[in-house]
Amino acid sequence: MLEKAGLKGLRVYVSSYNPFTFRGDKRLKDFDPESASQRSTYPAVKSYSFGLNVTL
């Protein structure tokens, strides 16, 4: 299939950092169990990366 499209290589990738936060009480949407106090901290950062690498 790649040769018909004129490609030598194709790579698709997905990466994530901190995608889930588990909490006991669903009413606390910004609860982070890893932080000491919720009133003085920022919420945890979540990141998602998607990529496509094409070799012609």
mmCIF file as gemmi writes it, N, C-alpha and C atoms, coordinates in Angstrom:
data_model
loop_
_atom_site.group_PDB
_atom_site.id
_atom_site.type_symbol
_atom_site.label_atom_id
_atom_site.label_alt_id
_atom_site.label_comp_id
_atom_site.label_asym_id
_atom_site.label_entity_id
_atom_site.label_seq_id
_atom_site.pdbx_PDB_ins_code
_atom_site.Cartn_x
_atom_site.Cartn_y
_atom_site.Cartn_z
_atom_site.occupancy
_atom_site.B_iso_or_equiv
_atom_site.pdbx_formal_charge
_atom_site.auth_seq_id
_atom_site.auth_asym_id
_atom_site.pdbx_PDB_model_num
ATOM 1 N N . MET Axp A 1 ? 0.816 -1.19 0 1 0 ? 1 A 1
ATOM 2 C CA . MET Axp A 1 ? 0 0 0 1 0 ? 1 A 1
ATOM 3 C C . MET Axp A 1 ? 0.864 1.26 0 1 0 ? 1 A 1
ATOM 4 N N . LEU Axp A 2 ? 1.953 1.228 0.767 1 0 ? 2 A 1
ATOM 5 C CA . LEU Axp A 2 ? 2.824 2.405 0.822 1 0 ? 2 A 1
ATOM 6 C C . LEU Axp A 2 ? 3.491 2.673 -0.519 1 0 ? 2 A 1
ATOM 7 N N . GLU Axp A 3 ? 3.903 1.605 -1.214 1 0 ? 3 A 1
ATOM 8 C CA . GLU Axp A 3 ? 4.554 1.783 -2.508 1 0 ? 3 A 1
ATOM 9 C C . GLU Axp A 3 ? 3.603 2.373 -3.541 1 0 ? 3 A 1
ATOM 10 N N . LYS Axp A 4 ? 2.345 1.99 -3.499 1 0 ? 4 A 1
ATOM 11 C CA . LYS Axp A 4 ? 1.357 2.537 -4.425 1 0 ? 4 A 1
ATOM 12 C C . LYS Axp A 4 ? 1.145 4.027 -4.199 1 0 ? 4 A 1
ATOM 13 N N . ALA Axp A 5 ? 1.278 4.466 -2.97 1 0 ? 5 A 1
ATOM 14 C CA . ALA Axp A 5 ? 1.111 5.883 -2.635 1 0 ? 5 A 1
ATOM 15 C C . ALA Axp A 5 ? 2.412 6.661 -2.823 1 0 ? 5 A 1
ATOM 16 N N . GLY Axp A 6 ? 3.512 5.987 -3.156 1 0 ? 6 A 1
ATOM 17 C CA . GLY Axp A 6 ? 4.798 6.653 -3.367 1 0 ? 6 A 1
ATOM 18 C C . GLY Axp A 6 ? 5.536 6.959 -2.075 1 0 ? 6 A 1
ATOM 19 N N . LEU Axp A 7 ? 5.285 6.196 -1.035 1 0 ? 7 A 1
ATOM 20 C CA . LEU Axp A 7 ? 5.908 6.42 0.265 1 0 ? 7 A 1
ATOM 21 C C . LEU Axp A 7 ? 6.863 5.286 0.598 1 0 ? 7 A 1
ATOM 22 N N . LYS Axp A 8 ? 7.962 5.621 1.277 1 0 ? 8 A 1
ATOM 23 C CA . LYS Axp A 8 ? 8.897 4.592 1.739 1 0 ? 8 A 1
ATOM 24 C C . LYS Axp A 8 ? 8.573 4.154 3.161 1 0 ? 8 A 1
ATOM 25 N N . GLY Axp A 9 ? 8.034 5.062 3.95 1 0 ? 9 A 1
ATOM 26 C CA . GLY Axp A 9 ? 7.717 4.724 5.326 1 0 ? 9 A 1
ATOM 27 C C . GLY Axp A 9 ? 6.623 5.616 5.894 1 0 ? 9 A 1
ATOM 28 N N . LEU Axp A 10 ? 5.922 5.082 6.85 1 0 ? 10 A 1
ATOM 29 C CA . LEU Axp A 10 ? 4.846 5.815 7.502 1 0 ? 10 A 1
ATOM 30 C C . LEU Axp A 10 ? 4.797 5.393 8.963 1 0 ? 10 A 1
ATOM 31 N N . ARG Axp A 11 ? 4.786 6.375 9.858 1 0 ? 11 A 1
ATOM 32 C CA . ARG Axp A 11 ? 4.716 6.082 11.284 1 0 ? 11 A 1
ATOM 33 C C . ARG Axp A 11 ? 3.69 7.009 11.92 1 0 ? 11 A 1
ATOM 34 N N . VAL Axp A 12 ? 2.78 6.432 12.672 1 0 ? 12 A 1
ATOM 35 C CA . VAL Axp A 12 ? 1.778 7.182 13.414 1 0 ? 12 A 1
ATOM 36 C C . VAL Axp A 12 ? 2.021 6.92 14.891 1 0 ? 12 A 1
ATOM 37 N N . TYR Axp A 13 ? 2.008 7.984 15.7 1 0 ? 13 A 1
ATOM 38 C CA . TYR Axp A 13 ? 2.254 7.785 17.123 1 0 ? 13 A 1
ATOM 39 C C . TYR Axp A 13 ? 1.342 8.665 17.966 1 0 ? 13 A 1
ATOM 40 N N . VAL Axp A 14 ? 1.104 8.19 19.171 1 0 ? 14 A 1
ATOM 41 C CA . VAL Axp A 14 ? 0.293 8.883 20.166 1 0 ? 14 A 1
ATOM 42 C C . VAL Axp A 14 ? 1.023 8.774 21.493 1 0 ? 14 A 1
ATOM 43 N N . SER Axp A 15 ? 1.064 9.876 22.221 1 0 ? 15 A 1
ATOM 44 C CA . SER Axp A 15 ? 1.723 9.898 23.52 1 0 ? 15 A 1
ATOM 45 C C . SER Axp A 15 ? 0.891 10.743 24.474 1 0 ? 15 A 1
ATOM 46 N N . SER Axp A 16 ? 0.925 10.392 25.745 1 0 ? 16 A 1
ATOM 47 C CA . SER Axp A 16 ? 0.19 11.187 26.734 1 0 ? 16 A 1
ATOM 48 C C . SER Axp A 16 ? 0.985 11.255 28.032 1 0 ? 16 A 1
ATOM 49 N N . TYR Axp A 17 ? 0.766 12.332 28.756 1 0 ? 17 A 1
ATOM 50 C CA . TYR Axp A 17 ? 1.385 12.526 30.058 1 0 ? 17 A 1
ATOM 51 C C . TYR Axp A 17 ? 0.286 12.866 31.052 1 0 ? 17 A 1
ATOM 52 N N . ASN Axp A 18 ? 0.165 12.086 32.103 1 0 ? 18 A 1
ATOM 53 C CA . ASN Axp A 18 ? -0.813 12.298 33.16 1 0 ? 18 A 1
ATOM 54 C C . ASN Axp A 18 ? -2.242 12.344 32.607 1 0 ? 18 A 1
ATOM 55 N N . PRO Axp A 19 ? -2.674 11.314 31.867 1 0 ? 19 A 1
ATOM 56 C CA . PRO Axp A 19 ? -3.999 11.373 31.251 1 0 ? 19 A 1
ATOM 57 C C . PRO Axp A 19 ? -5.175 11.17 32.217 1 0 ? 19 A 1
ATOM 58 N N . PHE Axp A 20 ? -4.947 10.535 33.366 1 0 ? 20 A 1
ATOM 59 C CA . PHE Axp A 20 ? -6.045 10.225 34.276 1 0 ? 20 A 1
ATOM 60 C C . PHE Axp A 20 ? -5.777 10.747 35.679 1 0 ? 20 A 1
ATOM 61 N N . THR Axp A 21 ? -6.812 11.175 36.335 1 0 ? 21 A 1
ATOM 62 C CA . THR Axp A 21 ? -6.767 11.492 37.759 1 0 ? 21 A 1
ATOM 63 C C . THR Axp A 21 ? -7.916 10.738 38.409 1 0 ? 21 A 1
ATOM 64 N N . PHE Axp A 22 ? -7.61 9.85 39.315 1 0 ? 22 A 1
ATOM 65 C CA . PHE Axp A 22 ? -8.629 9.071 39.996 1 0 ? 22 A 1
ATOM 66 C C . PHE Axp A 22 ? -8.988 9.764 41.3 1 0 ? 22 A 1
ATOM 67 N N . ARG Axp A 23 ? -10.266 9.854 41.585 1 0 ? 23 A 1
ATOM 68 C CA . ARG Axp A 23 ? -10.705 10.5 42.816 1 0 ? 23 A 1
ATOM 69 C C . ARG Axp A 23 ? -11.842 9.697 43.424 1 0 ? 23 A 1
ATOM 70 N N . GLY Axp A 24 ? -11.925 9.756 44.731 1 0 ? 24 A 1
ATOM 71 C CA . GLY Axp A 24 ? -12.953 9.016 45.438 1 0 ? 24 A 1
ATOM 72 C C . GLY Axp A 24 ? -14.311 9.7 45.372 1 0 ? 24 A 1
ATOM 73 N N . ASP Axp A 25 ? -14.334 11.014 45.377 1 0 ? 25 A 1
ATOM 74 C CA . ASP Axp A 25 ? -15.586 11.773 45.375 1 0 ? 25 A 1
ATOM 75 C C . ASP Axp A 25 ? -15.745 12.45 44.022 1 0 ? 25 A 1
ATOM 76 N N . LYS Axp A 26 ? -16.727 12.037 43.231 1 0 ? 26 A 1
ATOM 77 C CA . LYS Axp A 26 ? -16.929 12.56 41.886 1 0 ? 26 A 1
ATOM 78 C C . LYS Axp A 26 ? -17.354 14.024 41.882 1 0 ? 26 A 1
ATOM 79 N N . ARG Axp A 27 ? -17.829 14.559 43.002 1 0 ? 27 A 1
ATOM 80 C CA . ARG Axp A 27 ? -18.261 15.96 43.06 1 0 ? 27 A 1
ATOM 81 C C . ARG Axp A 27 ? -17.077 16.918 43.052 1 0 ? 27 A 1
ATOM 82 N N . LEU Axp A 28 ? -15.898 16.451 43.435 1 0 ? 28 A 1
ATOM 83 C CA . LEU Axp A 28 ? -14.702 17.296 43.468 1 0 ? 28 A 1
ATOM 84 C C . LEU Axp A 28 ? -13.98 17.169 42.127 1 0 ? 28 A 1
ATOM 85 N N . LYS Axp A 29 ? -14.345 17.978 41.16 1 0 ? 29 A 1
ATOM 86 C CA . LYS Axp A 29 ? -13.805 17.847 39.809 1 0 ? 29 A 1
ATOM 87 C C . LYS Axp A 29 ? -12.33 18.199 39.711 1 0 ? 29 A 1
ATOM 88 N N . ASP Axp A 30 ? -11.821 19.092 40.56 1 0 ? 30 A 1
ATOM 89 C CA . ASP Axp A 30 ? -10.426 19.499 40.471 1 0 ? 30 A 1
ATOM 90 C C . ASP Axp A 30 ? -9.551 18.865 41.542 1 0 ? 30 A 1
ATOM 91 N N . PHE Axp A 31 ? -10 17.799 42.171 1 0 ? 31 A 1
ATOM 92 C CA . PHE Axp A 31 ? -9.247 17.133 43.225 1 0 ? 31 A 1
ATOM 93 C C . PHE Axp A 31 ? -8.05 16.392 42.64 1 0 ? 31 A 1
ATOM 94 N N . ASP Axp A 32 ? -6.879 16.616 43.203 1 0 ? 32 A 1
ATOM 95 C CA . ASP Axp A 32 ? -5.663 15.909 42.803 1 0 ? 32 A 1
ATOM 96 C C . ASP Axp A 32 ? -5.079 15.23 44.037 1 0 ? 32 A 1
ATOM 97 N N . PRO Axp A 33 ? -5.049 13.898 44.084 1 0 ? 33 A 1
ATOM 98 C CA . PRO Axp A 33 ? -4.566 13.199 45.274 1 0 ? 33 A 1
ATOM 99 C C . PRO Axp A 33 ? -3.071 13.371 45.517 1 0 ? 33 A 1
ATOM 100 N N . GLU Axp A 34 ? -2.298 13.863 44.541 1 0 ? 34 A 1
ATOM 101 C CA . GLU Axp A 34 ? -0.862 14.012 44.701 1 0 ? 34 A 1
ATOM 102 C C . GLU Axp A 34 ? -0.467 15.345 45.327 1 0 ? 34 A 1
ATOM 103 N N . SER Axp A 35 ? -1.38 16.275 45.426 1 0 ? 35 A 1
ATOM 104 C CA . SER Axp A 35 ? -1.024 17.575 46 1 0 ? 35 A 1
ATOM 105 C C . SER Axp A 35 ? -1.419 17.623 47.474 1 0 ? 35 A 1
ATOM 106 N N . ALA Axp A 36 ? -0.672 18.415 48.24 1 0 ? 36 A 1
ATOM 107 C CA . ALA Axp A 36 ? -0.901 18.491 49.684 1 0 ? 36 A 1
ATOM 108 C C . ALA Axp A 36 ? -2.168 19.283 50.021 1 0 ? 36 A 1
ATOM 109 N N . SER Axp A 37 ? -2.382 20.394 49.364 1 0 ? 37 A 1
ATOM 110 C CA . SER Axp A 37 ? -3.535 21.234 49.652 1 0 ? 37 A 1
ATOM 111 C C . SER Axp A 37 ? -4.134 21.739 48.352 1 0 ? 37 A 1
ATOM 112 N N . GLN Axp A 38 ? -5.423 21.621 48.209 1 0 ? 38 A 1
ATOM 113 C CA . GLN Axp A 38 ? -6.083 22.033 46.977 1 0 ? 38 A 1
ATOM 114 C C . GLN Axp A 38 ? -6.252 23.542 46.87 1 0 ? 38 A 1
ATOM 115 N N . ARG Axp A 39 ? -6.235 24.263 47.933 1 0 ? 39 A 1
ATOM 116 C CA . ARG Axp A 39 ? -6.514 25.692 47.898 1 0 ? 39 A 1
ATOM 117 C C . ARG Axp A 39 ? -5.345 26.518 47.387 1 0 ? 39 A 1
ATOM 118 N N . SER Axp A 40 ? -4.122 26.008 47.466 1 0 ? 40 A 1
ATOM 119 C CA . SER Axp A 40 ? -2.969 26.821 47.092 1 0 ? 40 A 1
ATOM 120 C C . SER Axp A 40 ? -2.171 26.238 45.923 1 0 ? 40 A 1
ATOM 121 N N . THR Axp A 41 ? -2.726 25.287 45.187 1 0 ? 41 A 1
ATOM 122 C CA . THR Axp A 41 ? -1.979 24.677 44.095 1 0 ? 41 A 1
ATOM 123 C C . THR Axp A 41 ? -2.752 24.784 42.786 1 0 ? 41 A 1
ATOM 124 N N . TYR Axp A 42 ? -2.034 24.642 41.694 1 0 ? 42 A 1
ATOM 125 C CA . TYR Axp A 42 ? -2.647 24.6 40.371 1 0 ? 42 A 1
ATOM 126 C C . TYR Axp A 42 ? -3.067 23.168 40.07 1 0 ? 42 A 1
ATOM 127 N N . PRO Axp A 43 ? -4.044 22.97 39.204 1 0 ? 43 A 1
ATOM 128 C CA . PRO Axp A 43 ? -4.418 21.602 38.828 1 0 ? 43 A 1
ATOM 129 C C . PRO Axp A 43 ? -3.289 20.921 38.048 1 0 ? 43 A 1
ATOM 130 N N . ALA Axp A 44 ? -3.282 19.609 38.073 1 0 ? 44 A 1
ATOM 131 C CA . ALA Axp A 44 ? -2.244 18.846 37.38 1 0 ? 44 A 1
ATOM 132 C C . ALA Axp A 44 ? -2.349 19.06 35.87 1 0 ? 44 A 1
ATOM 133 N N . VAL Axp A 45 ? -1.204 19.113 35.21 1 0 ? 45 A 1
ATOM 134 C CA . VAL Axp A 45 ? -1.158 19.333 33.769 1 0 ? 45 A 1
ATOM 135 C C . VAL Axp A 45 ? -1.33 18.004 33.054 1 0 ? 45 A 1
ATOM 136 N N . LYS Axp A 46 ? -2.188 17.999 32.053 1 0 ? 46 A 1
ATOM 137 C CA . LYS Axp A 46 ? -2.366 16.843 31.196 1 0 ? 46 A 1
ATOM 138 C C . LYS Axp A 46 ? -1.949 17.246 29.793 1 0 ? 46 A 1
ATOM 139 N N . SER Axp A 47 ? -1.247 16.361 29.107 1 0 ? 47 A 1
ATOM 140 C CA . SER Axp A 47 ? -0.864 16.673 27.732 1 0 ? 47 A 1
ATOM 141 C C . SER Axp A 47 ? -1.028 15.439 26.856 1 0 ? 47 A 1
ATOM 142 N N . TYR Axp A 48 ? -1.407 15.69 25.616 1 0 ? 48 A 1
ATOM 143 C CA . TYR Axp A 48 ? -1.59 14.653 24.618 1 0 ? 48 A 1
ATOM 144 C C . TYR Axp A 48 ? -0.836 15.072 23.364 1 0 ? 48 A 1
ATOM 145 N N . SER Axp A 49 ? -0.104 14.136 22.756 1 0 ? 49 A 1
ATOM 146 C CA . SER Axp A 49 ? 0.635 14.412 21.534 1 0 ? 49 A 1
ATOM 147 C C . SER Axp A 49 ? 0.252 13.365 20.482 1 0 ? 49 A 1
ATOM 148 N N . PHE Axp A 50 ? 0.005 13.851 19.282 1 0 ? 50 A 1
ATOM 149 C CA . PHE Axp A 50 ? -0.301 12.98 18.162 1 0 ? 50 A 1
ATOM 150 C C . PHE Axp A 50 ? 0.656 13.336 17.037 1 0 ? 50 A 1
ATOM 151 N N . GLY Axp A 51 ? 1.121 12.346 16.309 1 0 ? 51 A 1
ATOM 152 C CA . GLY Axp A 51 ? 2.067 12.662 15.253 1 0 ? 51 A 1
ATOM 153 C C . GLY Axp A 51 ? 2.007 11.716 14.086 1 0 ? 51 A 1
ATOM 154 N N . LEU Axp A 52 ? 2.537 12.197 12.996 1 0 ? 52 A 1
ATOM 155 C CA . LEU Axp A 52 ? 2.604 11.421 11.758 1 0 ? 52 A 1
ATOM 156 C C . LEU Axp A 52 ? 3.969 11.697 11.14 1 0 ? 52 A 1
ATOM 157 N N . ASN Axp A 53 ? 4.719 10.637 10.856 1 0 ? 53 A 1
ATOM 158 C CA . ASN Axp A 53 ? 6.041 10.747 10.263 1 0 ? 53 A 1
ATOM 159 C C . ASN Axp A 53 ? 5.999 10.028 8.915 1 0 ? 53 A 1
ATOM 160 N N . VAL Axp A 54 ? 6.227 10.78 7.83 1 0 ? 54 A 1
ATOM 161 C CA . VAL Axp A 54 ? 6.14 10.223 6.484 1 0 ? 54 A 1
ATOM 162 C C . VAL Axp A 54 ? 7.508 10.32 5.814 1 0 ? 54 A 1
ATOM 163 N N . THR Axp A 55 ? 7.959 9.222 5.22 1 0 ? 55 A 1
ATOM 164 C CA . THR Axp A 55 ? 9.212 9.192 4.47 1 0 ? 55 A 1
ATOM 165 C C . THR Axp A 55 ? 8.879 9.008 2.989 1 0 ? 55 A 1
ATOM 166 N N . LEU Axp A 56 ? 9.348 9.962 2.19 1 0 ? 56 A 1
ATOM 167 C CA . LEU Axp A 56 ? 9.066 9.897 0.736 1 0 ? 56 A 1
ATOM 168 C C . LEU Axp A 56 ? 10.152 9.183 -0.014 1 0 ? 56 A 1
